[in-house]
Amino acid sequence: MEPLRLVIHHHDGTWDFLCNTTSEDHHMITIHTAEVFSRFARALQPLRTLPAGHLAERDGLYDEWHIEENTEQE
């Protein structure tokens, strides 16, 4: 299992939690945001208040999250 490396809080309020190593549909699952924050509480604690329209990236499990505005069109 890969660590979460990319978290996107979209402008519409939806979230994506990605390992950022695959984009194949059969590797993705749908899960409630509360469950993700619960399951990965320690790793995602700094991102609970990530504003809509922003993303956070990190290189690995123990690396710091880098937050920036999400400029991609949705």
Contacts in CASP RR format, 6 or more apart in sequence:
PFRMAT RR
TARGET T0000
AUTHOR 0000-0000-0000
METHOD contacts of the structure
MODEL  1
MEPLRLVIHHHDGTWDFLCNTTSEDHHMITIHTAEVFSRFARALQPLRTL
PAGHLAERDGLYDEWHIEENTEQE
2 19 0 8 1.000
2 21 0 8 1.000
3 19 0 8 1.000
3 43 0 8 1.000
3 60 0 8 1.000
3 61 0 8 1.000
4 17 0 8 1.000
4 18 0 8 1.000
4 19 0 8 1.000
4 40 0 8 1.000
4 43 0 8 1.000
4 44 0 8 1.000
5 18 0 8 1.000
5 19 0 8 1.000
5 20 0 8 1.000
5 21 0 8 1.000
5 57 0 8 1.000
5 58 0 8 1.000
5 59 0 8 1.000
5 60 0 8 1.000
6 16 0 8 1.000
6 17 0 8 1.000
6 18 0 8 1.000
6 19 0 8 1.000
6 20 0 8 1.000
6 55 0 8 1.000
6 56 0 8 1.000
6 57 0 8 1.000
7 15 0 8 1.000
7 16 0 8 1.000
7 17 0 8 1.000
7 18 0 8 1.000
7 44 0 8 1.000
7 47 0 8 1.000
7 50 0 8 1.000
7 55 0 8 1.000
7 56 0 8 1.000
7 57 0 8 1.000
7 65 0 8 1.000
8 15 0 8 1.000
8 16 0 8 1.000
8 18 0 8 1.000
8 53 0 8 1.000
8 54 0 8 1.000
8 55 0 8 1.000
8 70 0 8 1.000
9 15 0 8 1.000
9 47 0 8 1.000
9 50 0 8 1.000
9 51 0 8 1.000
9 52 0 8 1.000
9 53 0 8 1.000
9 54 0 8 1.000
9 55 0 8 1.000
9 70 0 8 1.000
10 16 0 8 1.000
10 52 0 8 1.000
10 53 0 8 1.000
10 70 0 8 1.000
10 74 0 8 1.000
11 52 0 8 1.000
11 53 0 8 1.000
11 70 0 8 1.000
11 74 0 8 1.000
12 52 0 8 1.000
12 74 0 8 1.000
13 52 0 8 1.000
15 33 0 8 1.000
15 36 0 8 1.000
17 36 0 8 1.000
17 40 0 8 1.000
17 44 0 8 1.000
20 57 0 8 1.000
36 44 0 8 1.000
37 44 0 8 1.000
37 48 0 8 1.000
43 61 0 8 1.000
46 56 0 8 1.000
46 65 0 8 1.000
47 56 0 8 1.000
47 65 0 8 1.000
47 67 0 8 1.000
50 56 0 8 1.000
50 67 0 8 1.000
53 69 0 8 1.000
53 70 0 8 1.000
54 67 0 8 1.000
54 68 0 8 1.000
54 69 0 8 1.000
54 70 0 8 1.000
55 67 0 8 1.000
55 68 0 8 1.000
55 69 0 8 1.000
55 70 0 8 1.000
56 65 0 8 1.000
56 66 0 8 1.000
56 67 0 8 1.000
56 68 0 8 1.000
57 65 0 8 1.000
57 66 0 8 1.000
57 68 0 8 1.000
58 64 0 8 1.000
58 65 0 8 1.000
58 66 0 8 1.000
END
